[in-house]
Amino acid sequence: MTETSTTPPIADRLLDVCGLKCPMPILRTKKALAAMASGEVLEILVTDPAAREDFAAFARQTGHVLLHVQDGDAQWAIYLRCK
């Protein structure tokens, strides 16, 4: 599920998976979301160029909501709301 906004939301938790390649960012995100309450927002910092598509698919498959993707030169911030 996607609710992309133009500005990043306020995150309840931060997960830094920079330097990791698929599937590790998704696996670490899944573990972090399992420890969060419904409605909380997780900010994930990633460097894997495939992350944008990977997290969009992850949100569709799991019911978590992709809120925002903040593009950077070599790092991206992805915001998910826990279902």
Phi and psi restraints in degrees (value plus and minus 20) as a CYANA .aco file:
   2 THR   PHI    -151.3  -111.3
   2 THR   PSI     116.2   156.2
   3 GLU   PHI    -155.9  -115.9
   3 GLU   PSI      37.6    77.6
   4 THR   PHI     -83.1   -43.1
   4 THR   PSI     109.3   149.3
   5 SER   PHI    -132.3   -92.3
   5 SER   PSI     150.7   190.7
   6 THR   PHI    -107.1   -67.1
   6 THR   PSI     -38.2     1.8
   7 THR   PHI    -142.6  -102.6
   7 THR   PSI     126.2   166.2
   8 PRO   PHI     -89.1   -49.1
   8 PRO   PSI     120.5   160.5
   9 PRO   PHI     -96.9   -56.9
   9 PRO   PSI     149.6   189.6
  10 ILE   PHI     -98.2   -58.2
  10 ILE   PSI     105.9   145.9
  11 ALA   PHI    -111.8   -71.8
  11 ALA   PSI     123.8   163.8
  12 ASP   PHI    -106.0   -66.0
  12 ASP   PSI     -49.3    -9.3
  13 ARG   PHI    -162.6  -122.6
  13 ARG   PSI     136.0   176.0
  14 LEU   PHI    -142.0  -102.0
  14 LEU   PSI     114.6   154.6
  15 LEU   PHI    -146.4  -106.4
  15 LEU   PSI      99.5   139.5
  16 ASP   PHI    -122.4   -82.4
  16 ASP   PSI      90.4   130.4
  17 VAL   PHI    -137.4   -97.4
  17 VAL   PSI       6.9    46.9
  18 CYS   PHI     -80.5   -40.5
  18 CYS   PSI     118.6   158.6
  19 GLY   PHI      69.7   109.7
  19 GLY   PSI     -31.7     8.3
  20 LEU   PHI    -114.2   -74.2
  20 LEU   PSI     125.4   165.4
  21 LYS   PHI    -128.7   -88.7
  21 LYS   PSI     140.7   180.7
  22 CYS   PHI     -72.6   -32.6
  22 CYS   PSI     114.3   154.3
  23 PRO   PHI    -120.1   -80.1
  23 PRO   PSI     -13.9    26.1
  24 MET   PHI     -79.9   -39.9
  24 MET   PSI     -62.3   -22.3
  25 PRO   PHI     -79.0   -39.0
  25 PRO   PSI     -60.7   -20.7
  26 ILE   PHI     -88.2   -48.2
  26 ILE   PSI     -62.5   -22.5
  27 LEU   PHI     -84.1   -44.1
  27 LEU   PSI     -62.4   -22.4
  28 ARG   PHI     -88.3   -48.3
  28 ARG   PSI     -55.9   -15.9
  29 THR   PHI     -85.3   -45.3
  29 THR   PSI     -63.6   -23.6
  30 LYS   PHI     -78.3   -38.3
  30 LYS   PSI     -63.5   -23.5
  31 LYS   PHI     -85.5   -45.5
  31 LYS   PSI     -63.0   -23.0
  32 ALA   PHI     -84.2   -44.2
  32 ALA   PSI     -63.5   -23.5
  33 LEU   PHI     -85.0   -45.0
  33 LEU   PSI     -52.2   -12.2
  34 ALA   PHI     -84.5   -44.5
  34 ALA   PSI     -44.9    -4.9
  35 ALA   PHI    -113.7   -73.7
  35 ALA   PSI     -16.7    23.3
  36 MET   PHI    -126.7   -86.7
  36 MET   PSI     137.5   177.5
  37 ALA   PHI    -102.8   -62.8
  37 ALA   PSI     134.8   174.8
  38 SER   PHI     -78.1   -38.1
  38 SER   PSI     113.2   153.2
  39 GLY   PHI      74.4   114.4
  39 GLY   PSI     -36.5     3.5
  40 GLU   PHI     -91.8   -51.8
  40 GLU   PSI     134.5   174.5
  41 VAL   PHI    -130.6   -90.6
  41 VAL   PSI     112.5   152.5
  42 LEU   PHI    -130.1   -90.1
  42 LEU   PSI     107.6   147.6
  43 GLU   PHI    -119.3   -79.3
  43 GLU   PSI     104.6   144.6
  44 ILE   PHI    -134.8   -94.8
  44 ILE   PSI     102.8   142.8
  45 LEU   PHI    -114.6   -74.6
  45 LEU   PSI     104.4   144.4
  46 VAL   PHI    -153.2  -113.2
  46 VAL   PSI     134.6   174.6
  47 THR   PHI    -140.9  -100.9
  47 THR   PSI     -28.4    11.6
  48 ASP   PHI     -92.6   -52.6
  48 ASP   PSI      99.3   139.3
  49 PRO   PHI     -79.4   -39.4
  49 PRO   PSI     -43.4    -3.4
  50 ALA   PHI    -101.6   -61.6
  50 ALA   PSI     -24.6    15.4
  51 ALA   PHI     -80.7   -40.7
  51 ALA   PSI     -59.1   -19.1
  52 ARG   PHI     -75.4   -35.4
  52 ARG   PSI     -70.0   -30.0
  53 GLU   PHI     -90.4   -50.4
  53 GLU   PSI     -59.0   -19.0
  54 ASP   PHI     -81.3   -41.3
  54 ASP   PSI     -64.7   -24.7
  55 PHE   PHI     -93.7   -53.7
  55 PHE   PSI     -50.5   -10.5
  56 ALA   PHI     -83.9   -43.9
  56 ALA   PSI     -64.4   -24.4
  57 ALA   PHI     -86.3   -46.3
  57 ALA   PSI     -60.8   -20.8
  58 PHE   PHI     -78.7   -38.7
  58 PHE   PSI     -64.7   -24.7
  59 ALA   PHI     -83.4   -43.4
  59 ALA   PSI     -64.3   -24.3
  60 ARG   PHI     -81.3   -41.3
  60 ARG   PSI     -60.0   -20.0
  61 GLN   PHI     -98.8   -58.8
  61 GLN   PSI     -46.3    -6.3
  62 THR   PHI    -127.6   -87.6
  62 THR   PSI     -37.1     2.9
  63 GLY   PHI      71.3   111.3
  63 GLY   PSI     -25.1    14.9
  64 HIS   PHI     -91.0   -51.0
  64 HIS   PSI     136.8   176.8
  65 VAL   PHI    -127.3   -87.3
  65 VAL   PSI     103.3   143.3
  66 LEU   PHI     -99.0   -59.0
  66 LEU   PSI      91.2   131.2
  67 LEU   PHI    -110.5   -70.5
  67 LEU   PSI     -59.6   -19.6
  68 HIS   PHI    -184.5  -144.5
  68 HIS   PSI     126.1   166.1
  69 VAL   PHI    -145.5  -105.5
  69 VAL   PSI      99.1   139.1
  70 GLN   PHI    -121.0   -81.0
  70 GLN   PSI      93.2   133.2
  71 ASP   PHI     -98.4   -58.4
  71 ASP   PSI     126.1   166.1
  72 GLY   PHI    -158.7  -118.7
  72 GLY   PSI    -198.8  -158.8
  73 ASP   PHI     -90.2   -50.2
  73 ASP   PSI     -69.0   -29.0
  74 ALA   PHI    -149.3  -109.3
  74 ALA   PSI     -19.2    20.8
  75 GLN   PHI    -161.9  -121.9
  75 GLN   PSI     123.2   163.2
  76 TRP   PHI    -143.7  -103.7
  76 TRP   PSI     132.9   172.9
  77 ALA   PHI    -135.8   -95.8
  77 ALA   PSI     104.7   144.7
  78 ILE   PHI    -135.6   -95.6
  78 ILE   PSI     114.0   154.0
  79 TYR   PHI    -135.9   -95.9
  79 TYR   PSI     103.0   143.0
  80 LEU   PHI    -140.7  -100.7
  80 LEU   PSI     118.5   158.5
  81 ARG   PHI    -117.8   -77.8
  81 ARG   PSI     108.5   148.5
  82 CYS   PHI     -86.9   -46.9
  82 CYS   PSI     114.5   154.5
